[in-house]
Amino acid sequence: MVTTRPIKEIVRDNLNNLAAAHPSLSQHKQIAAKSGIHETTIARIRKAQHACDIETLEAVAKAFGLHAWQLMVDGWDATNPPVLQPLTEAERRLYEKIRDLSSDLATVNRNS
């Protein structure tokens, strides 16, 4: 579905919904501290007064354990972020391999 809403409004809504769903990141100051983005910029993004650059969006998304693209998807529930779905069988197998490798790397890192 193609949206006609401005991206900064979509990001505003998603960020505010995420903040509401994550009490430890509900205030501008908390998001700023975790993302490394100035508190004033966070406040402006949360009011759709600022169309941020991709680096800022990536830092804010990372504070919530997300990717920047997820903050630009309209109409999702903050407790259930959107995920990429494989379109082909080859993509499905690739995603499975990546998931398995990620799990293997996490095990190695814990044992290091």
N, C-alpha and C positions, 0 to 999 in steps of 0.2 A: 504494500500500500504506500503510495506516495503522499507525503504530507505537504500541506501548504503553510503550516505554521513556521514562523522563523525559528531557526536552530537555537538561538539564544533563549527563546521561550521554552523550548523542549528541554534544554540543559537546565534552565532554572527549575522547571517542574521536577525533573528527575533528581537534581541535587537536593532540593527541598524535601522530596519524598524520602530520599536516602537518609538525610539528616534526621528526619522524624523517626525512621526505622532503626537508627543506630544512635542511642542516647549518648554514647561516648564521643560522637562526632556531630552533635546537634547544634553546636555554636560555631560562629565564624572563626573564633579564636582556636577552637579545637581542630577544625578542618585545616586552617592555616598552618598550625604547628605540625600536623601530620603530613601535609602536602608540600610544605615549603613555599607556599604561595602567600603573598601578603594578605592580611586580614581584610583590608579595604577592597582588594580585588575579589576576594571570596564574597563579600557583602554585595558588591556590584553584580557579580554573576548570579547570585541568588535572587536578585531583583530584576534580572534581565536588562540591566543598564549597561552591560559590558559584553561585547562579543569577544571572547577570549581566543588566544591563539592555540594551536594544537598542543604545544608544550605545556601550557597551563592546564588545558583540559586533561592531558595525560597525567599530570601530577595530581590533580584533584581526583580523577578516577582511581588512580593507584592508592590513594588514601583510603578508599573504600574497597580495595581489592578487585577493582574492575579495570577494563580497558576503555580508552577514550571513546571508541565507537559506541559503546554501550550507553553512554550518557546522551548520545544523539539519536537514540531510538525512541520514537514517540509512543506513549501510552503503556508503559510496562510497570509492573508492580515492583516496588523497591525491595521486597523480600524474595523476588524471583527474577533476577536480571536476565536479559535476553542472552541466548547462546547461539553460536553458529551451528547450523545443522548441515550435515553432509548432503550434497546434491546427487552424488553418484556412489556406487559401491566402492570405487577406488578411494574416494574421499573418506568414506566411513572407515575403511581399513587404515588409512593414513592417520585419522584421528585416534583410532584405537592404539596404533603404534606410538604416537606422541604421548597419549595418556599413560601407556605402559612404561615408556622411557622416563617420563616425569616421575612416576612412582619409584622406578629404580634409582633415579638420581636423588630423590628425597631419602631413600633408604641409605644410600652411600653417604650422603651428607650427614645423616644422623649418626652413622657409625664412624665417621672421621674424627 
